[in-house]
Amino acid sequence: MRWLVGWSCTAAGPDRATGRDSPPGPPGTPDPQSPERPTVQPVGARLLWGEPAPLWAVGDWRPDEVRVVHADPATRLAVLGRCGASDDALRTGLLAARGGALRHLTAWPGSYTAVAQVGRRVTIAGDLAGARPVFHTAWSGGTAYATAALPLADLVEAQLDIGYLAALLACPDSPEALADGTPYKDVRRVPPGHALVLRDGARDITGYEPMASLAVAAPQADARQALEGVRDALVEAVRTRLAAPRHVSAHHTAPPVPGGAPSRPWAGPAPGVGADLSGGSASGTLTLLAAGLPGLPGTPYGLGTGAGERLLAVTFNDLAADPGHARDAELERARAIAAGPRLHHVIVAAGTEALPYAGLDNGPLTDEPGPAIVSAARHRRRLAAGSADHLVGHGARQVLDAHPARLADLLMDRRRRYLLRPVSALARADGPSAHSLFVPFTVYRAARRLARTTYREGLEDMAAKLLGPGHGAAEDGAVDASLAALTWCRPGPAARWLTGEALAEVSVRLQGAAVRPTGALRRPGERRAAGALSRHAADHRVFEQAAEVRGQRLHAPFLDNQVVRACRALPETLRVQPGARASVLRAVLAGAGIHDLPPGWGATSHASHAAESRAGLRAATGQLTALFDAPLLAEAGLVEAGTVKDALRAVAEGAHLPLDGLAELVATEIWLRRLLARRGTCWTGTAAPRQQAVAGGVAAAWPSL
């Protein structure tokens, strides 16, 4: 795991380790007048700059992923990650940020974290999606910040926040329930689209994106210009990855990858750039763009130039979860896309050993729980056949598709006629039935009810529903799922298995959010879409950590700031139309000169995902039921062990239950057990925490273990 950490403290204040007044100077730097002053610093860190507000980069950062530029001795900028800006552009953005224009720190292509220090003021800019979050906590009379929550929890010896875990399971995509919390008490998260500004230890969180008014409809953007903006942003995002120096895995002499992949002389990632190629529209678009862009000169480490290299396209073929060959059409589309001369296609075949819920006994500890934990071994098998820089299509659905609640936005803007096509498509989505005729009227009434419901009323209604029955009803088909999404807030799939006490605590959180001032409030559809994007970005971050292959970097261009901004500029009337995502990506490829697409390009693949989850859960039923014989979740009062075990057995026997909810419960339980087994701390020095803080917090929360 790679992260950066720093802090800003008052010139004089109580020392956290001794409790005595400390002399001027930031923690972590000894003072000549007080030689016994304790010091603390992260383990294995690289110091980017020192006092008065030190900053470290921790982990296996590549040399080209850490850049520091100076405008003058008191003004400097650190950019960590993949950024396509030149040093001159970074200095220009630094000067703009010095005057208060923080948005300039987020306007460059790529995915990165920017830290600007101007005198005694330090600004850390988070991204728009939340894939590169920023965390902070009060420490030593000031504020410590990092791009990972666990090191900060170690620093302040934080305990687990059980209420946050309950909210994460009950309402995972509702910012109102999660607020700015993390799984660790006293460690807070900077919301997406905001920056953390520190001055002498005092912190301020400010947004850098302009907010549209709720009372006045925003002017409709031109569809053609918006599509061109998405095309330019995606092309520039891919170009930024191609222009980076090439890296070689240190394990390139290991045996070849098992599972059907062609034999190669390395088991780790291959040098160069690769991409997922699932046959879907998102991964197909990135693959075609990366293969179609001209070869860019680079400075590869020991490999000559990168011009003319072939893109490594990886397709995963699940033989165990697809006995009926339902994904044959996707595989054929992937083969057709990879037929170009600039692509090298690798198909990774796997059986039961790569199903979801396999390999749960071994795995890294992630910063927070996430559903990717239960399928990490599966993803790691696919990614090991990829390249050192690997493109994935994560986030395309969240930034391009219209959330069902956007239908209410159209009604608020008096654009009723644009509801006809999406509502008619919903009526046909679940096939012909006796109720198909009434679906358009039902959906329209639900959208109108949401448009007339205030934010406060919506949260209070959800808080009341959590305390009563019926909040965990199964959603049969697209119509039920859309109707359930036409609310300001909704329960997650795991809420049905939480205890009454846990749901009551989440209800209190929602009631508190309902009466809390919200500032600039967005429309329900826009707000729900932003919440879904931030939740997906957080899950993607867990995916990166859980399925990490040493020497490999995963790139999700759809979560880049410039791509998110371009997609937000798409007109709502274009978003809500059936097949909007495929249409937008088809236009992007056409604008890049790619017109020849295989038949069926743009089809969705939800059914195969459900089949994989069900097959994996059925194969691991015995292991999972044993996991919940004495679960930590039950010790914390979040679930009843017997209820979860009954649900696991029922799904194995073919019952229709929310598979995503069970995956979240299993992932959270696995994460808690790995956290409890953790030893050590992220810090060293005379003032370092004497024990691993969070694991100590787990033991304090469950003294019987």
Backbone hydrogen bonds, N-H to C=O, Kabsch-Sander energy under -0.5 kcal/mol:
donor,donor_aa,acceptor,acceptor_aa,energy
3,W,58,V,-2.5
5,V,56,W,-1.9
6,G,145,Y,-2.3
7,W,54,P,-1.2
8,S,143,T,-2.5
10,T,141,G,-0.7
13,G,22,S,-0.6
15,D,20,R,-3.3
19,G,15,D,-3.2
22,S,13,G,-2.8
25,G,11,A,-0.6
29,T,26,P,-1.3
31,D,34,S,-0.7
34,S,31,D,-1.4
37,R,34,S,-2.0
41,Q,684,T,-2.4
43,V,682,C,-2.6
45,A,42,P,-1.0
46,R,57,A,-2.4
47,L,45,A,-0.5
48,L,55,L,-2.8
49,W,55,L,-1.3
53,A,50,G,-0.9
55,L,49,W,-2.2
56,W,5,V,-3.0
57,A,46,R,-2.4
58,V,3,W,-3.3
59,G,44,G,-0.8
61,W,59,G,-1.6
65,E,62,R,-1.5
66,V,63,P,-0.9
67,R,65,E,-0.5
67,R,79,V,-2.1
69,V,77,L,-2.6
71,A,72,D,-0.5
71,A,75,T,-2.4
72,D,75,T,-1.4
75,T,72,D,-1.8
76,R,117,Q,-2.3
77,L,69,V,-2.7
78,A,115,V,-2.9
79,V,67,R,-2.8
80,L,113,T,-2.4
81,G,65,E,-2.6
82,R,111,S,-2.3
83,C,81,G,-0.8
84,G,109,P,-2.8
90,L,86,S,-2.2
91,R,87,D,-2.1
92,T,88,D,-2.2
93,G,89,A,-2.4
94,L,90,L,-2.2
95,L,91,R,-2.3
96,A,92,T,-2.0
97,A,93,G,-2.5
98,R,94,L,-1.8
99,G,95,L,-0.9
99,G,96,A,-0.6
100,G,97,A,-1.4
101,A,96,A,-2.2
102,L,100,G,-1.8
104,H,101,A,-1.2
105,L,102,L,-1.9
106,T,103,R,-1.7
107,A,104,H,-0.8
111,S,82,R,-1.6
113,T,80,L,-2.2
114,A,125,A,-0.8
115,V,78,A,-2.8
116,A,123,T,-2.9
117,Q,76,R,-3.0
118,V,116,A,-0.5
118,V,121,R,-3.0
119,G,74,A,-3.1
119,G,117,Q,-0.5
121,R,118,V,-2.1
122,V,198,L,-2.9
123,T,116,A,-3.2
124,I,196,L,-2.8
125,A,114,A,-2.1
125,A,123,T,-0.5
126,G,124,I,-0.5
126,G,194,H,-1.9
127,D,132,R,-0.8
135,F,146,A,-3.3
136,H,188,R,-2.3
137,T,144,A,-2.2
139,W,142,G,-1.9
142,G,139,W,-1.6
143,T,8,S,-2.7
144,A,137,T,-2.8
145,Y,6,G,-2.9
146,A,135,F,-2.1
147,T,4,L,-1.7
152,L,148,A,-0.6
153,A,149,A,-2.2
154,D,150,L,-2.3
155,L,151,P,-2.2
156,V,152,L,-2.1
157,E,153,A,-0.5
157,E,154,D,-0.6
158,A,153,A,-2.5
161,D,183,P,-2.6
162,I,160,L,-0.9
165,L,161,D,-1.7
166,A,162,I,-2.2
167,A,163,G,-2.1
168,L,164,Y,-2.7
169,L,165,L,-1.7
170,A,166,A,-2.4
171,C,167,A,-2.9
174,S,171,C,-1.5
177,A,174,S,-0.9
178,L,174,S,-1.8
179,A,175,P,-2.8
181,G,178,L,-2.0
185,K,159,Q,-3.0
187,V,184,Y,-1.5
188,R,136,H,-2.9
188,R,186,D,-0.6
189,R,180,D,-2.9
190,V,134,V,-3.2
193,G,127,D,-2.1
194,H,191,P,-1.3
195,A,206,T,-2.8
196,L,124,I,-2.8
197,V,195,A,-0.6
197,V,204,D,-3.3
198,L,122,V,-3.4
198,L,196,L,-0.5
199,R,202,A,-2.3
200,D,120,R,-1.0
202,A,199,R,-1.8
204,D,197,V,-2.0
206,T,195,A,-2.2
206,T,204,D,-0.6
208,Y,193,G,-1.9
209,E,193,G,-0.7
226,A,222,D,-2.4
227,L,223,A,-2.4
228,E,224,R,-2.1
229,G,225,Q,-2.1
230,V,226,A,-2.1
231,R,227,L,-2.4
232,D,228,E,-2.8
233,A,229,G,-2.3
234,L,230,V,-2.5
235,V,231,R,-2.6
236,E,232,D,-2.4
237,A,233,A,-2.2
238,V,234,L,-2.4
239,R,235,V,-2.7
240,T,236,E,-2.1
241,R,237,A,-1.2
242,L,238,V,-2.1
243,A,239,R,-2.2
244,A,241,R,-0.7
249,S,269,P,-0.7
252,H,249,S,-0.8
254,A,251,H,-1.3
267,A,251,H,-1.1
268,G,251,H,-0.8
270,A,386,G,-2.7
272,G,247,H,-0.7
274,G,389,D,-2.8
275,A,312,L,-2.4
276,D,391,L,-2.7
277,L,314,V,-2.7
284,G,280,G,-1.6
285,T,281,S,-2.0
286,L,282,A,-2.0
287,T,283,S,-2.3
288,L,284,G,-2.4
289,L,285,T,-2.5
290,A,286,L,-2.7
291,A,287,T,-2.2
292,G,288,L,-2.0
293,L,289,L,-1.8
301,Y,246,R,-1.9
302,G,300,P,-1.4
309,E,306,G,-1.4
311,L,342,R,-2.8
312,L,273,V,-1.6
313,A,311,L,-0.8
313,A,344,H,-2.4
314,V,275,A,-2.5
314,V,312,L,-0.5
315,T,346,V,-2.8
317,N,315,T,-0.5
317,N,348,V,-2.9
318,D,316,F,-0.6
319,L,317,N,-0.9
319,L,350,A,-2.5
320,A,350,A,-0.7
325,H,322,D,-1.5
328,D,325,H,-1.1
331,L,327,R,-2.4
332,E,328,D,-2.4
333,R,329,A,-2.1
334,A,330,E,-2.5
335,R,331,L,-2.5
336,A,332,E,-2.3
337,I,333,R,-2.4
338,A,334,A,-2.2
339,A,336,A,-1.0
340,G,337,I,-0.8
343,L,340,G,-1.4
344,H,311,L,-3.1
345,H,343,L,-0.5
346,V,313,A,-2.9
348,V,315,T,-2.9
348,V,346,V,-0.6
349,A,259,G,-1.3
349,A,347,I,-0.8
350,A,317,N,-1.9
354,A,351,G,-1.8
355,L,352,T,-1.5
357,Y,374,V,-3.4
358,A,355,L,-1.5
360,L,357,Y,-0.5
362,N,359,G,-0.6
366,T,364,P,-0.6
373,I,370,G,-2.0
374,V,371,P,-1.1
375,S,372,A,-0.7
376,A,373,I,-0.9
377,A,358,A,-0.5
379,H,375,S,-2.2
380,R,376,A,-2.9
381,R,377,A,-1.6
382,R,378,R,-1.3
383,L,379,H,-2.9
384,A,380,R,-2.0
385,A,382,R,-1.1
386,G,383,L,-2.0
388,A,270,A,-2.7
389,D,272,G,-1.6
390,H,388,A,-0.5
390,H,553,R,-2.9
391,L,274,G,-2.4
392,V,555,H,-2.8
396,A,393,G,-1.5
399,V,395,G,-2.0
400,L,396,A,-1.8
401,D,396,A,-0.5
401,D,397,R,-1.7
402,A,575,R,-0.7
403,H,401,D,-0.5
406,R,403,H,-2.7
407,L,404,P,-1.8
408,A,405,A,-1.0
409,D,405,A,-0.9
410,L,406,R,-1.9
411,L,407,L,-1.6
412,M,408,A,-2.3
413,D,409,D,-1.6
414,R,411,L,-1.4
415,R,410,L,-2.8
418,Y,415,R,-1.1
419,L,416,R,-2.0
420,L,417,R,-1.0
423,V,419,L,-2.1
424,S,420,L,-2.2
425,A,421,R,-2.3
426,L,422,P,-1.8
427,A,423,V,-1.6
428,R,424,S,-1.0
429,A,425,A,-0.9
430,D,426,L,-0.7
431,G,428,R,-1.3
436,S,433,S,-1.1
438,F,435,H,-1.0
439,V,435,H,-0.7
439,V,436,S,-0.8
442,T,438,F,-2.3
443,V,439,V,-2.8
444,Y,440,P,-2.2
445,R,441,F,-2.3
446,A,442,T,-2.1
447,A,443,V,-2.5
448,R,444,Y,-2.5
449,R,445,R,-2.5
450,L,446,A,-2.1
451,A,447,A,-2.3
452,R,448,R,-1.5
453,T,450,L,-1.1
458,G,454,T,-2.4
459,L,455,Y,-2.1
460,E,456,R,-2.4
461,D,457,E,-2.3
462,M,458,G,-1.9
463,A,459,L,-2.6
464,A,460,E,-1.9
465,K,461,D,-2.0
466,L,462,M,-1.9
467,L,463,A,-0.6
467,L,464,A,-0.7
468,G,465,K,-1.3
471,H,468,G,-0.5
473,A,470,G,-0.9
476,D,474,A,-0.7
477,G,475,E,-1.0
480,D,476,D,-0.6
481,A,477,G,-1.8
482,S,478,A,-2.3
483,L,479,V,-2.6
484,A,480,D,-2.3
485,A,481,A,-1.3
486,L,482,S,-0.7
486,L,483,L,-0.8
487,T,485,A,-2.0
492,G,170,A,-4.6
494,A,169,L,-0.6
495,A,492,G,-1.4
497,W,494,A,-1.5
498,L,495,A,-1.4
499,T,638,L,-2.2
503,L,499,T,-2.2
504,A,500,G,-2.2
505,E,501,E,-1.8
506,V,502,A,-1.9
507,S,503,L,-2.4
508,V,504,A,-2.0
509,R,505,E,-1.7
510,L,506,V,-2.2
511,Q,507,S,-2.4
512,G,508,V,-2.2
513,A,509,R,-2.1
514,A,510,L,-1.9
515,V,511,Q,-1.1
516,R,512,G,-0.5
521,L,519,G,-0.7
525,G,405,A,-0.5
527,R,523,R,-2.8
528,R,524,P,-2.8
529,A,525,G,-2.3
530,A,526,E,-2.1
531,G,527,R,-2.2
532,A,528,R,-2.3
533,L,529,A,-2.1
534,S,530,A,-2.4
535,R,531,G,-2.0
536,H,532,A,-2.1
537,A,533,L,-2.6
538,A,534,S,-2.0
539,D,535,R,-2.2
540,H,536,H,-2.5
541,R,537,A,-1.9
542,V,538,A,-1.8
543,F,539,D,-2.4
544,E,540,H,-2.4
545,Q,541,R,-1.7
546,A,542,V,-3.0
547,A,543,F,-2.4
548,E,545,Q,-0.6
552,Q,549,V,-2.2
553,R,388,A,-2.8
555,H,390,H,-2.9
559,L,556,A,-2.2
560,D,557,P,-1.8
561,N,110,G,-0.7
564,V,560,D,-2.6
565,R,561,N,-2.6
566,A,562,Q,-1.9
567,C,563,V,-2.5
568,R,564,V,-2.0
569,A,565,R,-1.1
570,L,567,C,-1.4
574,L,571,P,-0.9
575,R,571,P,-1.8
576,V,572,E,-2.1
577,Q,574,L,-0.8
580,A,577,Q,-1.3
583,S,579,G,-2.1
584,V,580,A,-2.8
585,L,581,R,-2.5
586,R,582,A,-2.2
587,A,583,S,-2.1
588,V,584,V,-2.2
589,L,585,L,-2.3
590,A,586,R,-2.4
591,G,587,A,-2.4
592,A,588,V,-1.1
593,G,590,A,-1.5
594,I,589,L,-3.2
595,H,593,G,-0.6
597,L,595,H,-1.2
601,W,598,P,-1.4
603,A,600,G,-1.6
609,H,605,S,-1.2
610,A,606,H,-2.0
611,A,607,A,-2.1
612,E,608,S,-2.3
613,S,609,H,-2.2
614,R,610,A,-2.4
615,A,611,A,-2.4
616,G,612,E,-2.4
617,L,613,S,-2.3
618,R,614,R,-2.3
619,A,615,A,-2.0
620,A,616,G,-1.5
621,T,618,R,-0.9
624,L,620,A,-2.5
625,T,621,T,-2.7
626,A,622,G,-1.8
627,L,623,Q,-1.6
628,F,624,L,-1.4
629,D,626,A,-1.5
635,E,631,P,-1.5
636,A,632,L,-1.9
637,G,634,A,-1.2
638,L,633,L,-2.6
639,V,633,L,-0.7
640,E,497,W,-0.6
641,A,639,V,-0.5
644,V,640,E,-1.8
645,K,641,A,-2.3
646,D,642,G,-2.3
647,A,643,T,-1.8
648,L,644,V,-2.3
649,R,645,K,-2.2
650,A,646,D,-2.2
651,V,647,A,-2.3
652,A,648,L,-1.9
653,E,649,R,-1.3
654,G,651,V,-1.6
655,A,650,A,-2.8
657,L,655,A,-1.0
659,L,657,L,-0.7
662,L,658,P,-1.5
663,A,659,L,-2.2
664,E,660,D,-2.0
665,L,661,G,-1.9
666,V,662,L,-2.6
667,A,663,A,-2.6
668,T,664,E,-2.3
669,E,665,L,-2.2
670,I,666,V,-2.6
671,W,667,A,-2.5
672,L,668,T,-2.3
673,R,669,E,-2.1
674,R,670,I,-2.2
675,L,671,W,-2.2
676,L,672,L,-2.2
677,A,673,R,-1.7
678,R,674,R,-0.5
678,R,675,L,-0.7
684,T,41,Q,-2.6
687,A,39,T,-2.8
688,A,685,G,-1.4
693,A,691,Q,-0.7
696,G,692,Q,-2.0
697,G,693,A,-1.9
698,V,694,V,-2.3
699,A,695,A,-2.2
700,A,696,G,-2.0
701,A,697,G,-2.0
702,W,698,V,-2.2
705,L,702,W,-1.9
